[in-house]
Amino acid sequence: MDGKNRAAIRIGAQVKIVQKQDQRTGKLTEGVVQNILTNSEQHPHGIKVRLQSGIVGRVKEII
């Protein structure tokens, strides 16, 4: 499942995100959602979240 819809993402969910500096390469980082940072219901590049590790990025996959 992709991360473009805010309703699909829950705090505590296991996700794969792309960080700002990795957008060109598409390198994904896996982690657990701590906060959802995007307020809108949808975003074409993925909903922005903060992982429990403190890393911020846009959700590309929900595991």
PASEBA-1860 file (N, C-alpha, C; in nm, 3 decimals):
! residues 63
1> MDGKNRAA> 0.085/-0.118/0.000/0.000/0.000/0.000/0.089/0.125/0.000 ~ 0.052/0.224/-0.079/0.133/0.345/-0.083/0.093/0.442/0.027 ~ 0.174/0.544/0.047/0.154/0.636/0.159/0.099/0.772/0.119 ~ 0.013/0.776/0.017/-0.039/0.904/-0.030/-0.166/0.948/0.043 ~ -0.233/0.855/0.112/-0.355/0.887/0.187/-0.328/0.885/0.336 ~ -0.358/0.996/0.403/-0.331/1.010/0.546/-0.408/0.908/0.629 ~ -0.531/0.873/0.586/-0.616/0.780/0.660/-0.555/0.640/0.670 ~ -0.468/0.604/0.577/-0.408/0.471/0.575/-0.290/0.459/0.671
9> IRIGAQVK> -0.241/0.572/0.722/-0.121/0.571/0.806/-0.161/0.590/0.952 ~ -0.111/0.504/1.037/-0.141/0.509/1.180/-0.011/0.523/1.259 ~ -0.019/0.590/1.374/0.096/0.596/1.464/0.124/0.454/1.512 ~ 0.250/0.415/1.504/0.289/0.279/1.541/0.298/0.185/1.422 ~ 0.260/0.232/1.304/0.265/0.149/1.183/0.409/0.137/1.132 ~ 0.441/0.022/1.076/0.572/-0.002/1.015/0.566/0.049/0.872 ~ 0.657/0.140/0.835/0.655/0.202/0.702/0.795/0.212/0.644 ~ 0.799/0.239/0.514/0.924/0.273/0.445/0.908/0.415/0.395
17> IVQKQDQR> 1.007/0.501/0.427/1.002/0.642/0.387/1.122/0.677/0.301 ~ 1.109/0.787/0.228/1.224/0.845/0.157/1.255/0.978/0.225 ~ 1.380/0.994/0.265/1.424/1.119/0.327/1.452/1.222/0.218 ~ 1.452/1.350/0.257/1.472/1.460/0.161/1.601/1.441/0.080 ~ 1.710/1.406/0.147/1.838/1.393/0.077/1.845/1.267/-0.010 ~ 1.750/1.174/0.007/1.749/1.050/-0.071/1.646/1.051/-0.183 ~ 1.580/1.166/-0.207/1.474/1.170/-0.307/1.525/1.140/-0.447 ~ 1.646/1.182/-0.480/1.701/1.157/-0.615/1.731/1.010/-0.635
25> TGKLTEGV> 1.786/0.944/-0.533/1.824/0.803/-0.547/1.707/0.709/-0.519 ~ 1.609/0.755/-0.441/1.494/0.671/-0.406/1.523/0.573/-0.293 ~ 1.634/0.593/-0.221/1.669/0.505/-0.110/1.563/0.512/0.000 ~ 1.514/0.395/0.043/1.409/0.390/0.143/1.465/0.357/0.281 ~ 1.404/0.415/0.383/1.440/0.391/0.523/1.318/0.333/0.592 ~ 1.338/0.223/0.663/1.227/0.155/0.730/1.221/0.196/0.876 ~ 1.099/0.208/0.929/1.083/0.243/1.070/0.938/0.243/1.113 ~ 0.916/0.288/1.238/0.782/0.292/1.298/0.740/0.437/1.313
33> VQNILTNS> 0.617/0.469/1.273/0.565/0.606/1.275/0.547/0.655/1.419 ~ 0.605/0.771/1.448/0.586/0.836/1.578/0.486/0.950/1.566 ~ 0.500/1.034/1.461/0.409/1.147/1.437/0.376/1.156/1.289 ~ 0.254/1.203/1.259/0.216/1.233/1.121/0.224/1.385/1.107 ~ 0.308/1.432/1.014/0.336/1.575/1.002/0.252/1.646/0.896 ~ 0.199/1.572/0.799/0.116/1.632/0.694/-0.027/1.644/0.745 ~ -0.085/1.764/0.732/-0.222/1.787/0.778/-0.327/1.751/0.674 ~ -0.294/1.763/0.546/-0.393/1.736/0.441/-0.421/1.587/0.430
41> EQHPHGIK> -0.537/1.552/0.375/-0.579/1.412/0.362/-0.497/1.334/0.262 ~ -0.448/1.403/0.157/-0.369/1.337/0.055/-0.250/1.424/0.017 ~ -0.144/1.359/-0.030/-0.029/1.432/-0.083/0.030/1.348/-0.196 ~ 0.056/1.409/-0.312/0.103/1.331/-0.428/0.239/1.265/-0.409 ~ 0.323/1.318/-0.320/0.456/1.260/-0.298/0.462/1.173/-0.173 ~ 0.352/1.160/-0.103/0.349/1.080/0.019/0.331/1.167/0.142 ~ 0.269/1.111/0.244/0.244/1.181/0.369/0.375/1.191/0.447 ~ 0.406/1.309/0.499/0.530/1.329/0.574/0.510/1.282/0.718
49> VRLQSGIV> 0.604/1.200/0.767/0.598/1.146/0.903/0.733/1.157/0.971 ~ 0.732/1.147/1.105/0.855/1.133/1.184/0.855/0.992/1.240 ~ 0.966/0.922/1.220/0.980/0.787/1.274/1.024/0.793/1.420 ~ 1.015/0.681/1.491/1.057/0.676/1.631/1.206/0.705/1.645 ~ 1.282/0.682/1.539/1.426/0.711/1.539/1.454/0.860/1.522 ~ 1.349/0.941/1.493/1.365/1.084/1.474/1.380/1.126/1.329 ~ 1.391/1.030/1.239/1.406/1.059/1.096/1.273/1.106/1.039 ~ 1.279/1.211/0.955/1.159/1.264/0.890/1.165/1.235/0.741
57> GRVKEII> 1.052/1.193/0.684/1.046/1.167/0.540/0.904/1.141/0.497 ~ 0.889/1.115/0.368/0.757/1.089/0.310/0.736/0.939/0.292 ~ 0.618/0.893/0.330/0.586/0.749/0.326/0.572/0.704/0.180 ~ 0.647/0.600/0.146/0.637/0.538/0.014/0.567/0.403/0.020 ~ 0.581/0.331/0.133/0.517/0.200/0.149/0.472/0.183/0.292 ~ 0.356/0.120/0.309/0.310/0.079/0.441/0.325/-0.072/0.445 ~ 0.400/-0.121/0.543/0.431/-0.265/0.551/0.323/-0.337/0.630
END
